[in-house]
Amino acid sequence: DGEETTVASAMLAGAFPKWRSVLPTAGVVSTTTLSRDSFLSAVRQAAITTSDESRGIKMSVSGLLMIMSGMSQEIGQSTVFVEVESMGADVAINIDPNCVVDWLSSLDVASSVVIDLIDDKSAMVLKSDTATCVVMPISKE
């Protein structure tokens, strides 16, 4: 109807949190590289049997093999094996598959993903050419 609307608000001032402190800079014991498609497919397959009570999926890296498993009493169990390029010690971590799927879905199809792990209590860092994602582990209890 030709009327103009003006919206005004006060400027917010403040310091951003030190988000870089969440990224582990030392102590990485396992570095794994795989394609975005392989990783996304494996996480989705393992997550099929998860529920809110099942506490996510377990992801473990052992040698040149990544094993992802999900389980719930209502649905059953799924286990997925993926061949990877890995260096370092064997590590296992429980993660929320939804966080990983969301991040992987935003990447270019041809991307490679590097996974840095320290232990089951530390953040998992996912890196591609264009983005970095930090995934906090889920408690086993």
Contact map, one row per residue, 1 for C-alpha under 8 A:
111000000000000000000000000000000000000000000000000000000000000000000000000000000000000000000000000000000000000000000000000000000000000000000
111100000000000000000000000000000000000000000000000000000000000000000000000000000000000000000000000000000000000000000000000000000000000000000
111110000000000000000000000000000000000000000000000000000000000000000000000000000000000000000000000000000000000000000000000000000000000000000
011111000000000000000000000000000000000000000000000000000000000000000000000000000000000000000000000000000000000000000000000000000000000000000
001111100000000000000000000000000000000000000000000000000000000000000000000000000000000000000000000000000000000000000000000000000000000000000
000111110000000000000000000000000000000000000000000000000000000000000000000000000000000000000000000000000000000000000000000000000000000000000
000011111000000000000000000000000000000000000000000000000000000000000000000000000000000000000000000000000000000000000000000000000000000000000
000001111100000000000000000000000000000000000000000000000000000000000000000000000000000000000000000000000000000000000000000000000000000000000
000000111110000000000000000000000000000000000000000000000000000000000000000000000000000000000000000000000000000000000000000000000000000000000
000000011111000000000000000000000000000000000000000000000000000000000000000000000000000000000000000000000000000000000000000000000000000000000
000000001111100000000000000000000000000000000000000000000000000000000000000000000000000000000000000000000000000000000000000000000000000000000
000000000111110000000000000000000000000000000000000000000000000000000000000000000000000000000000000000000000000000000000000000000000000000000
000000000011111000000000000000000000000000000000000000000000000000000000000000000000000000000000000000000000000000000000000000000000000000000
000000000001111100000000000000000000000000000000000000000000000000000000000000000000000000000000000000000000000000000000000000000000000000000
000000000000111110000000000000000000000000000000000000000000000000000000000000000000000000000000000000000000000000000000000000000000000000000
000000000000011111100000000000000000000000000000000000000000000000000000000000000000000000000000000000000000000000000000000000000000000000000
000000000000001111100000000000000000000000000000000000000000000000000000000000000000000000000000000000000000000000000000000000000000000000000
000000000000000111111100000000000000000000000000000000000000000000000000000000000000000000000000000000000000000000000000000000000000000000000
000000000000000111111110000000000000000000000000000000000000000000000000000000000000000000000000000000000000000000000000000000000000000000000
000000000000000001111110000000000000000000000000000000000000000000000000000000000000000000000000000000000000000000000000000000000000000000000
000000000000000001111111000000000000000000000000000000000000000000000000000000000000000000000000000000000000000000000000000000000000000000000
000000000000000001111111000000000000000000000000000000000000000000000000000000000000000000000000000000000000000000000000001000000000010000000
000000000000000000111111100000000000000000000000000000000000000000000000000000000000000000000000000000000000000000000000001010000000010000000
000000000000000000001111111100000000000000000000000000000000000000000000000000000000000000000000000000000000000000000000001010000000000000000
000000000000000000000011111100000000000000000000000000000000000000000000000000000000000000000000000000000000000000000000000000000000000000000
000000000000000000000001111100000000000000000000000000000000000000000000000000000000000000000000000000000000000000000000000000000000000000000
000000000000000000000001111110000000000000000000000000000000000000000000000000000000000000000000000000000000000000000100000000000000000000000
000000000000000000000001111111100000000000000000000000000000000000000000000000000000000000000000000000000000000000011100000000000000000000000
000000000000000000000000001111100000000000000000000000000000000000000000000000000000000110100000000000000000000000011110000000000000000000000
000000000000000000000000000111110000000000000000000000000000100000000000000000000000011111100000000000000000000000111100000000000000000000000
000000000000000000000000000111111000000000000000000000000000000000000000000000000000011100000000000000000000000001111000000000000000000000000
000000000000000000000000000001111100000000000000000000000000100000000000000000000001111000000000000000000000000001110000000000000000000000000
000000000000000000000000000000111110000000000000000000000000000000000000000000000001110000000000000000000000000111100000000000000000000000000
000000000000000000000000000000011111011000000000000000000000000000000000000000000001100000000000000000000000000111000000000000000000000000000
000000000000000000000000000000001111111000000000000000000000000000000000000000000000000000000000000000000000011110000000000000000000000000000
000000000000000000000000000000000111111100000000000000000000000000000000000000000000000000000000000000010010111110000000000000000000000000000
000000000000000000000000000000000011111110000000000000000000000000000000000000000000000000000000000000000000110000000000000000000000000000000
000000000000000000000000000000000111111111000000000000000000000000000000000000000100000000000000000000000000000000000000000000000000000000000
000000000000000000000000000000000111111111100000000000000000000000000000000000000100000000000000000000000000000000000000000000000000000000000
000000000000000000000000000000000001111111110000000000000000000000000000000000000000000000000000000110011000000000000000000000000000000000000
000000000000000000000000000000000000111111111000000000000000000000000000000000000000000000000000000000000000000000000000000000000000000000000
000000000000000000000000000000000000011111111100000000000000000000010000000000011100000000000000000000000000000000000000000000000000000000000
000000000000000000000000000000000000001111111110000000000000000000010000000000000000000000000000100110000000000000000000000000000000000000000
000000000000000000000000000000000000000111111111000000000000000000000000000000000000000000000000100010000000000000000000000000000000000000000
000000000000000000000000000000000000000011111111000000000000000000000000000001110000000000000000000000000000000000000000000000000000000000000
000000000000000000000000000000000000000001111111110000001000000000011100000001110000000000000000000000000000000000000000000000000000000000000
000000000000000000000000000000000000000000111111110000011000000000001100000001000000000000000000100000000000000000000000000000000000000000000
000000000000000000000000000000000000000000011111110000000000000000000100000001000000000000000000000000000000000000000000000000000000000000000
000000000000000000000000000000000000000000000111111000000000000000000111001111000000000000000000000000000000000000000000000000000000000000000
000000000000000000000000000000000000000000000111111111111000000000000111001000000000000000000000000000000000000000000000000000000000000000000
000000000000000000000000000000000000000000000000111111110000000000000001000000000000000000000000000000000000000000000000000000000000000000000
000000000000000000000000000000000000000000000000011111110000000000000000000000000000000000000000000000000000000000000000000000000000000000000
000000000000000000000000000000000000000000000000011111100000000000000001000000000000000000000000000000000000000000000000000000000000000000000
000000000000000000000000000000000000000000000000011111111000000000000111100000000000000000000000000000000000000000000000000000000000000000000
000000000000000000000000000000000000000000000000011111111000000000000000000000000000000000000111000000000000000000000000000000000000000001110
000000000000000000000000000000000000000000000010011101111100000000000100000000000000000000000111100000000000000000000000000000000000000001000
000000000000000000000000000000000000000000000110010001111110000000011110000000000000000000000111100000000000000000000000000000000000000000000
000000000000000000000000000000000000000000000000000000011111000000111100000000000000000000011110000000000000000000000000000000000000000000000
000000000000000000000000000000000000000000000000000000001111100001111000000000000000000000011110000000000000000000000000000000000000000000000
000000000000000000000000000000000000000000000000000000000111110001110000000000000000000001111000000000000000000000000000000000000000000000000
000000000000000000000000000001010000000000000000000000000011111111100000000000000000010001110000000000000000000000000000000000000000000000000
000000000000000000000000000000000000000000000000000000000001111111100000000000000000000011100000000000000000000000000000000000000000000000000
000000000000000000000000000000000000000000000000000000000000111110000000000000000000011111000000000000000000000000000000000000000000000000000
000000000000000000000000000000000000000000000000000000000000111111000000000000000011110000000000000000000000000000000000000000000000000000000
000000000000000000000000000000000000000000000000000000000000111111100000000000001111010000000000000000000000000000000000000000000000000000000
000000000000000000000000000000000000000000000000000000000011110111110000000000001111000000000000000000000000000000000000000000000000000000000
000000000000000000000000000000000000000000000000000000000111110011111000000000111100000000000000000000000000000000000000000000000000000000000
000000000000000000000000000000000000000001100100000000001111000001111100000000111000000000000000000000000000000000000000000000000000000000000
000000000000000000000000000000000000000000000110000000001110000000111110000011110000000000000000000000000000000000000000000000000000000000000
000000000000000000000000000000000000000000000111110001011100000000011111000011100000000000000000000000000000000000000000000000000000000000000
000000000000000000000000000000000000000000000000110001001000000000001111101111000000000000000000000000000000000000000000000000000000000000000
000000000000000000000000000000000000000000000000111011000000000000000111111110000000000000000000000000000000000000000000000000000000000000000
000000000000000000000000000000000000000000000000000001000000000000000011111100000000000000000000000000000000000000000000000000000000000000000
000000000000000000000000000000000000000000000000000000000000000000000001111100000000000000000000000000000000000000000000000000000000000000000
000000000000000000000000000000000000000000000000110000000000000000000011111110000000000000000000000000000000000000000000000000000000000000000
000000000000000000000000000000000000000000000000100000000000000000000011111111000000000000000000000000000000000000000000000000000000000000000
000000000000000000000000000000000000000000000000100000000000000000001111001111100000000000000000000000000000000000000000000000000000000000000
000000000000000000000000000000000000000000001111100000000000000000001110000111110000000000000000000000000000000000000000000000000000000000000
000000000000000000000000000000000000000000001100000000000000000000111100000011111000000000000000000000000000000000000000000000000000000000000
000000000000000000000000000000000000000001001100000000000000000000111000000001111100000000000000000000000000000000000000000000000000000000000
000000000000000000000000000000000000000001000000000000000000000011110000000000111110000000000000000000000000000000000000000000000000000000000
000000000000000000000000000000000000011001000000000000000000000011100000000000011111000000000000000000000000000000000000000000000000000000000
000000000000000000000000000000000000000000000000000000000000000111000000000000001111100000000000000000000000000000000000000000000000000000000
000000000000000000000000000000011100000000000000000000000000000111000000000000000111110000000000000000000000000000000000000000000000000000000
000000000000000000000000000000011100000000000000000000000000000100000000000000000011111000000000000000000000000000000000000000000000000000000
000000000000000000000000000001111000000000000000000000000000101110000000000000000001111100000000000000000000000000000000000000000000000000000
000000000000000000000000000001110000000000000000000000000000001000000000000000000000111110000000000000000000000000000000000000000000000000000
000000000000000000000000000011100000000000000000000000000000001000000000000000000000011111000000000000000000000000000000000000000000000000000
000000000000000000000000000011000000000000000000000000000000011000000000000000000000001111100000000000000000000000000000000000000000000000000
000000000000000000000000000001000000000000000000000000000001111000000000000000000000000111110000000000000000000000000000000000000000000000000
000000000000000000000000000011000000000000000000000000000001110000000000000000000000000011111000000000000000000000001111000000000000000000000
000000000000000000000000000000000000000000000000000000000111100000000000000000000000000001111100000000000000000000000011000000000000000000000
000000000000000000000000000000000000000000000000000000000111000000000000000000000000000000111110000000000000000000000011100000000000000011000
000000000000000000000000000000000000000000000000000000111110000000000000000000000000000000011111000000000000000000000001000000000000000011110
000000000000000000000000000000000000000000000000000000111110000000000000000000000000000000001111100000000000000000000000000000000000001111000
000000000000000000000000000000000000000000000000000000111000000000000000000000000000000000000111111100000000000000000000000000000000000011000
000000000000000000000000000000000000000000110010000000011000000000000000000000000000000000000011111110000000000000000000000000000000000000000
000000000000000000000000000000000000000000000000000000000000000000000000000000000000000000000001111111000000000000000000000000000000000000000
000000000000000000000000000000000000000000000000000000000000000000000000000000000000000000000001111111100000000000000000000000000000001000000
000000000000000000000000000000000000000100100000000000000000000000000000000000000000000000000001111111110000000000000000000000000000001000000
000000000000000000000000000000000000000100110000000000000000000000000000000000000000000000000000111111111000000000000000000000000000000000000
000000000000000000000000000000000000000000000000000000000000000000000000000000000000000000000000011111111100000000000000000000000000000000000
000000000000000000000000000000000000000000000000000000000000000000000000000000000000000000000000001111111110000000000000000000000000100000000
000000000000000000000000000000000001000100000000000000000000000000000000000000000000000000000000000111111110000000000000000000000000000000000
000000000000000000000000000000000000000100000000000000000000000000000000000000000000000000000000000011111110000000000000000000000000000000000
000000000000000000000000000000000000000000000000000000000000000000000000000000000000000000000000000001111111000000000000000000000000000000000
000000000000000000000000000000000001000000000000000000000000000000000000000000000000000000000000000000111111101000000000000000000000000000000
000000000000000000000000000000000000000000000000000000000000000000000000000000000000000000000000000000000111111000000000000000000000000000000
000000000000000000000000000000000001100000000000000000000000000000000000000000000000000000000000000000000011111000000000000000000000000000000
000000000000000000000000000000000011100000000000000000000000000000000000000000000000000000000000000000000001111100000000000000000000000000000
000000000000000000000000000000000011000000000000000000000000000000000000000000000000000000000000000000000011111110000000000000011000000000000
000000000000000000000000000000001111000000000000000000000000000000000000000000000000000000000000000000000000011111000000000000011000000000000
000000000000000000000000000000001111000000000000000000000000000000000000000000000000000000000000000000000000001111100000000001110000000000000
000000000000000000000000000000111100000000000000000000000000000000000000000000000000000000000000000000000000000111110000000001110000000000000
000000000000000000000000000001111000000000000000000000000000000000000000000000000000000000000000000000000000000011111000000111100000000000000
000000000000000000000000000111110000000000000000000000000000000000000000000000000000000000000000000000000000000001111100000111000000000000000
000000000000000000000000000111100000000000000000000000000000000000000000000000000000000000100000000000000000000000111110011110000000000000000
000000000000000000000000001111000000000000000000000000000000000000000000000000000000000000100000000000000000000000011111011100000000000000000
000000000000000000000000000010000000000000000000000000000000000000000000000000000000000000111000000000000000000000001111110000000000000000000
000000000000000000000000000000000000000000000000000000000000000000000000000000000000000000111100000000000000000000000111110000000000000010000
000000000000000000000000000000000000000000000000000000000000000000000000000000000000000000001000000000000000000000000011111000000000000010100
000000000000000000000000000000000000000000000000000000000000000000000000000000000000000000000000000000000000000000001111111100000000000110000
000000000000000000000111000000000000000000000000000000000000000000000000000000000000000000000000000000000000000000001100111110000000011110000
000000000000000000000000000000000000000000000000000000000000000000000000000000000000000000000000000000000000000000111100011111000000011110000
000000000000000000000011000000000000000000000000000000000000000000000000000000000000000000000000000000000000000000111000001111100001111000000
000000000000000000000000000000000000000000000000000000000000000000000000000000000000000000000000000000000000000011110000000111110001111000000
000000000000000000000000000000000000000000000000000000000000000000000000000000000000000000000000000000000000000011100000000011111111100000000
000000000000000000000000000000000000000000000000000000000000000000000000000000000000000000000000000000000000001111000000000001111111000000000
000000000000000000000000000000000000000000000000000000000000000000000000000000000000000000000000000000000000001100000000000000111110000000000
000000000000000000000000000000000000000000000000000000000000000000000000000000000000000000000000000000000000000000000000000000111111000000000
000000000000000000000000000000000000000000000000000000000000000000000000000000000000000000000000000000000000000000000000000000111111100000000
000000000000000000000000000000000000000000000000000000000000000000000000000000000000000000000000000000000000000000000000000011110111110000000
000000000000000000000000000000000000000000000000000000000000000000000000000000000000000000000000000000100000000000000000000011100011111000000
000000000000000000000110000000000000000000000000000000000000000000000000000000000000000000000000000000000000000000000000001111000001111100000
000000000000000000000000000000000000000000000000000000000000000000000000000000000000000000000010001100000000000000000000001111000000111110000
000000000000000000000000000000000000000000000000000000000000000000000000000000000000000000000010000000000000000000000000011100000000011111000
000000000000000000000000000000000000000000000000000000000000000000000000000000000000000000001111000000000000000000000001111100000000001111100
000000000000000000000000000000000000000000000000000000110000000000000000000000000000000000001111000000000000000000000000000000000000000111110
000000000000000000000000000000000000000000000000000000100000000000000000000000000000000000000100000000000000000000000000100000000000000011111
000000000000000000000000000000000000000000000000000000100000000000000000000000000000000000000100000000000000000000000000000000000000000001111
000000000000000000000000000000000000000000000000000000000000000000000000000000000000000000000000000000000000000000000000000000000000000000111
